[in-house]
Amino acid sequence: MSTMIQTEQLAYSYPAEEGHRRAAALHGIDLSIEKGSFVAILGHNGSGKSTLAKHFNAILLPSGGRVWVAGHDTMDESALLEIRRRVGMVFQNPDNQIVANVVEEDVAFAPENMGVPTEEIRRRVDSALSAVGMSGFARHAPHLLSGGQKQRIAIAGVIAMEPECIVLDESTAMLDPIGRQEVLSTVHRLNREKGITIVLITHHMNEAAEADRVVVMSDGKVEMDGAPGEVFVQVERLHELGLTVPDTVELLYELKQDGVEVALDALSVEECADAVIQALPAGKGR
């Protein structure tokens, strides 16, 4: 695989309020995200995960170190349009990204501003709405849609730019469980079927468990990095960082604390159920 996003000793400090020192948010982060991968970035509030995400398409620029997007240095002003075409951002509140009164006009907004020809815009809008399962809502008013539907429209607007990578910055935080599942199903399908790189910033452990890779941040540093099964078995370390683990792992961990010999790397409900059954005397004798 080739590299989609690369950071080297990335540091960032927010501007200081009058009479205060600059607040350091990121400290020397080295991170490589491969094209076509699905990466979840976890961390408690203030861990730096959203600050890091905003560097991935040059919304923020490094105070120190470097960020490259598909080989383009984000500090190079002449490359900013190309960087933002390659990496689309979806934020927490979809209402902040919806700018038109009709769904298809909203999805067309970014391509129009990019100077895409009219016929190509039509193709991109139809394709993007189809990709998020919202083709039947093209003529609807966005404000009448549910939270999950609005977020899928926001994703469609990003897809219409034909990016190579989509960064979702806490994009499911304001949604109910049904809305979260709608959005997650959409981005997993985009990753699987179109090869779009997905970076999911989240505090929902069950969402992160479905990623290819989990990066855990704390106090502006990367504390853990690996496959979900490798990261979530480290229950006590995650608790030390102020984080929980997926419900399945928490159940297995509690059983293990009570003396039941179970492995902690069963992430799905089915794997968890099998692990519990196998740990029971009747299960061992099957």
N, C-alpha and C positions, 0 to 999 in steps of 0.2 A: 504493500500500500504506500501511496505517497502522502506527504504531510499537508493537511488543510490549514492548521493553525499551530504556530510555534512561538513560545515565549522564552526569553532568555534573561534571567536575573531581573524579571519584571518587578518594578517597585512603583508605588503610586501614593501620593499624599494629597488629601483634599486641601483646598485653599483655607488658610486660617482666618477665623473671625478676628475682629480687631481685639488686640490685647492677648491673643492666644497663639500657641505654636501650631504649625501645620499638623494635621492629623494623618499619621501614616496608616494606610489601609491595606497595602500589599508590600510584602517583604521578599524580594529576590526569588520570584517564582519561575521555575523551569518546568515547562509543560509542553507536550507534543500531542496533538490530536490528529489522528489519521483520517484521510478521506474515506467516507462511507461508514464510519464508525458511529456508535450511539453511546454517548458519554453523559453520565449524570454527575453533577457537581453538588455536593451536600455541604451543609454547615449551618451553625446556629446564626441567629441574627447578629450582624456585625462581624461575621467571619471573613468577609471580603469576597464572597462568591459572586454577588451582583456587580461589584466593582470590577472583578476579573472579567465577567461576561461583557461588560461595556467596552473593554479593550479589544474584543474580538472583531468588532467592525468599526473601530476608531471613534466611537462616541466619546471615549476618554483616551488620552494619549499618555504614554509612560512618563513618570517623573524620573525614572531610571531604568536601564535595561532596554529591551527591544521586543516588539511583537511583529511577527510576519504572518500574513494571510495569503496563502497560495503563493508564497515567495515574495509578496509585496510588503515592504516596510511601512507600518502605519504612520511613521513620522514623516513619510514622503507625501507632501500635500498633493502632488500630481497623481498619486495613486489612490486617493480617497474614494473617488467615484467607483473605480474598479473594485476596491475592497468592499464597499457597501452593496455593490451589485452581487458580489460572490457570497456575502454573509448577510442574511436577513435576520432582524430581531423581532421577537414577539414578546410583549411586555405583560405585566400582571393584569392590568385593567384594559380589556378590549375596547372600551368606550373611548380611551385615549388614542386609539389607532384608527378608529372608524371616522371617516371625514365626509362621506356622502350620504344622501338620503335614500339611495337605492343600492342594494347589495352589489349588483354587477358594476355599477359606477364606482363603488368604493374599491373593488378589486382591480379596476382599470386605472386607478389613480396613479400608482407608481410607474407602470409602463408608459403612461401618457407623459409623465414628467421626465422619463428617460428618452423620450423622442421616438418610441417604437411606432412603426407604421400602423394605421388604423386596422387593417385586415389582420395583422399579427396580434394586435391587442385583443381583438375578438377571439382569436384562437386561444390565446393565453388565458383569458378570463374563463372561457368555457372549460378549458383543461384544468385550471386551478380549482374551480368550483366542483368539478367532477372528482378531483383528487381528494377533496375534503368531504365529499358526500353531500354537497349543498347545491347541486344543480337545480333542484326544484324551487330554490329560494332566490333565484337571480333577480326577480322583480320585486322582492319584498323590501320593506323598510327595516333597516338593521335594528332600530330601537325596539321593534316588536319581537325580536328573537330572544331566546333564552341565553343565559351566560355562556353555556357551552357552545351554542350555535354562533354567537358573536365571536368567540375566540377562534372558531373554525374559519369564520370569514376573515378574521385578522391574519390567520395563517395562509388563507387563499391569496390575500393581498401580497404577502411575501413570496409565495410560490410563483405568482404572476411575473415577478422579477427574474424568475429562473435562476435562483441562487444555487450554489453548490453546498451551502451549509445554512441551517436554521438554528438560531440560538433562542431558546425559550426561557426567559428570565422570570421565574416564579409564575408562569403563565396559567397554572391551575390553582393558584392560591385562593382566588376569590370564587371558585366554582364548587358546586355541590358534587357528591360522588358520581352522579350520572354525567354531569358536564366534564368532570376530570377524565372519566373513562372515554368519552367522545373524543376529547383532544388527544389523549394518549394513543388511542387506536389509530387516529389519523397520522400522528407523527411516526409511529412504528411502521405503518404501511408506506409512508413516504420514504423512510429509511430502507425498508426491505425491497420495495418495488422500483423506486427511482434512484436508489443509491445516494440520497441526500444525507450529508453528515448532520447528525442531530446532537446538540449540546443542550441538555436539560438541567436548568438550575432549579432545585427543589428542596423542600424540607420534608417531603413525604417519602418515607423510607420504602414503602411498597412500590412507589413509582421508580425509585432508583434501582430496586431489585430486578427490574425488567431490562436494564441497560446492559450493554456489553462490558462497560467499565465504570467504576465508581471512583470519583476523586473527592476526598474529604478535606475540607478547609477549616482552619481555626486560627483566629488572630492574624489573618492576612498571610498565612503560610499553608502549604499543602502538607497535611499530616498523614494521609493514607492514600494509596492509589493502587487499584487492582481490580480484578473481576469481582462481581458482587459476592460470589461464594467465598472469596478470599478476604474481603473487607468485613462482611457482616458476621463472620464467625468470631471476630474480635470484639465481642459484646462489651466486655469490661472497659476496653480502651475507648469505645464509642461512648459509653456512659460517662467516662472521665471527660470527654470532649463536650458533654452536655447534649448528646444525641441519643435517640432511641434506635432500635433496629426493627426490621419488618416484623409484623405480628407473629408470623410463623416461627421466626428465629427466637423471638422473645419467649414463646411458649416452650420451645425445645430447651432454651437456656434455663427456664424455671424448673422444668422436669429434671434437667441435669443437676441443678442445685439440690433437688430433693433425692438425688441418688439414682435416678433412672439413666442408664447408659444410652444416650442418643447422640448422633452427630448433629452439629449445628448448621450444616451447609444445605439443609433442605429449605429452599426459598418459597417454592410454590405451595399452595394448599395441598395439592395431591402428593407432592414429595414429603411434606410435613406429616400428612396422615400415614403414609407408608412407613416413615421413620418411627412414628409412635407405635404403630401396629407391630413392627419388627422388634421393638424394644420390650413389648409385653411378652410374658411367658408363652402365651398361646401363639403369638406371632412368630416367636423364635422356633417354634416346633412345626410351623407350616411346611 
